[in-house]
Amino acid sequence: MTPPPAPFYPFGRSTGHGPDIDLHPQLARDGLWLGRLSACQLLLMNDSRYPWLILVPNQEGLTDFDQLPERLMPGVHEDIRHASQALRNLFQPDKLNVAALGNVVPQLHIHIIARFCQDAAWPKPVWGLLPPLPYAEKRVQEQTARLCAALGLG
Amino acid sequence: MTPPPAPFYPFGRSTGHGPDIDLHPQLARDGLWLGRLSACQLLLMNDSRYPWLILVPNQEGLTDFDQLPERLMPGVHEDIRHASQALRNLFQPDKLNVAALGNVVPQLHIHIIARFCQDAAWPKPVWGLLPPLPYAEKRVQEQTARLCAALGLG
């Protein structure tokens, strides 16, 4: 077996710019850390098939959406809205999918995915359907830069 | 083509006990109306493979989660939590899936699904994987009665 690729943090975890909480190894492996919003860490899923953000609420030990404490809820909502609107403004999707599933990765995380009538999975959900198609290095720099600008990060 | 089955409302739409808003025909066809919560209509998905609730926020014309107006948000949250905890208490699931997808039915609706490591779709998402297995009549009466009791409805 080849070892999994090392986590990739576009803005350099080694300089102290990294997630404020521990991420589940699979989230750290599959996602590119973009920054922090009001109540969540923000990742870009490293699958170039779909513009796909992941919010990880800033509290360790959470697994299900209904376990979010009241004090985090307004911030998580603001983050869902902020991330959704950034995807909407940048990509003009036909639909946004918002979901907390967690059947594979137990740490609570919320997917926000820009969907298009012509995308590879439409109209099915994206999870488990096709293997991820990681971004090429140049493309990921462009994508993260556009997203961070739209989100007011960086 | 056989015509789709008529909507089924366990508590009798004809007596005035029915949804306060118009439901998309597919939601009305696939879901059994259980009642109203704080800010949403509550449906039981007529698929006996999974305990599966659907919340439809009480405002027509919404399609995406981030379009929920501020005034509805606290109620929708309370409803997500209330429905989730009822499923958790009744069925002790391994996981709850919470999702607003809408690729097929545009009216904003939020799925809350009790998932089990042994269910038919695990660990995949349930949508589009297997044809629904409608409840037998006796079973649906039991299921709706249990859910309504757990949810304080009826």
HADDOCK unambig.tbl for C-alpha pairs under 7 A between the chains (distance, minus, plus):
assign (segid A and resid 64 and name CA) (segid B and resid 96 and name CA) 6.56 0.50 0.50
assign (segid A and resid 66 and name CA) (segid B and resid 80 and name CA) 6.96 0.50 0.50
assign (segid A and resid 66 and name CA) (segid B and resid 81 and name CA) 4.95 0.50 0.50
assign (segid A and resid 66 and name CA) (segid B and resid 84 and name CA) 6.51 0.50 0.50
assign (segid A and resid 80 and name CA) (segid B and resid 66 and name CA) 6.95 0.50 0.50
assign (segid A and resid 81 and name CA) (segid B and resid 66 and name CA) 4.93 0.50 0.50
assign (segid A and resid 84 and name CA) (segid B and resid 66 and name CA) 6.49 0.50 0.50
assign (segid A and resid 95 and name CA) (segid B and resid 103 and name CA) 6.68 0.50 0.50
assign (segid A and resid 96 and name CA) (segid B and resid 64 and name CA) 6.55 0.50 0.50
assign (segid A and resid 96 and name CA) (segid B and resid 101 and name CA) 6.93 0.50 0.50
assign (segid A and resid 97 and name CA) (segid B and resid 100 and name CA) 5.96 0.50 0.50
assign (segid A and resid 97 and name CA) (segid B and resid 101 and name CA) 4.42 0.50 0.50
assign (segid A and resid 98 and name CA) (segid B and resid 99 and name CA) 5.74 0.50 0.50
assign (segid A and resid 98 and name CA) (segid B and resid 100 and name CA) 5.20 0.50 0.50
assign (segid A and resid 98 and name CA) (segid B and resid 101 and name CA) 6.19 0.50 0.50
assign (segid A and resid 99 and name CA) (segid B and resid 98 and name CA) 5.73 0.50 0.50
assign (segid A and resid 99 and name CA) (segid B and resid 99 and name CA) 4.00 0.50 0.50
assign (segid A and resid 99 and name CA) (segid B and resid 100 and name CA) 6.10 0.50 0.50
assign (segid A and resid 100 and name CA) (segid B and resid 97 and name CA) 5.96 0.50 0.50
assign (segid A and resid 100 and name CA) (segid B and resid 98 and name CA) 5.21 0.50 0.50
assign (segid A and resid 100 and name CA) (segid B and resid 99 and name CA) 6.11 0.50 0.50
assign (segid A and resid 101 and name CA) (segid B and resid 96 and name CA) 6.92 0.50 0.50
assign (segid A and resid 101 and name CA) (segid B and resid 97 and name CA) 4.43 0.50 0.50
assign (segid A and resid 101 and name CA) (segid B and resid 98 and name CA) 6.20 0.50 0.50
assign (segid A and resid 103 and name CA) (segid B and resid 95 and name CA) 6.70 0.50 0.50
assign (segid A and resid 103 and name CA) (segid B and resid 123 and name CA) 5.41 0.50 0.50
assign (segid A and resid 104 and name CA) (segid B and resid 123 and name CA) 6.54 0.50 0.50
assign (segid A and resid 123 and name CA) (segid B and resid 103 and name CA) 5.42 0.50 0.50
assign (segid A and resid 123 and name CA) (segid B and resid 104 and name CA) 6.54 0.50 0.50
assign (segid A and resid 124 and name CA) (segid B and resid 128 and name CA) 6.40 0.50 0.50
assign (segid A and resid 128 and name CA) (segid B and resid 124 and name CA) 6.40 0.50 0.50
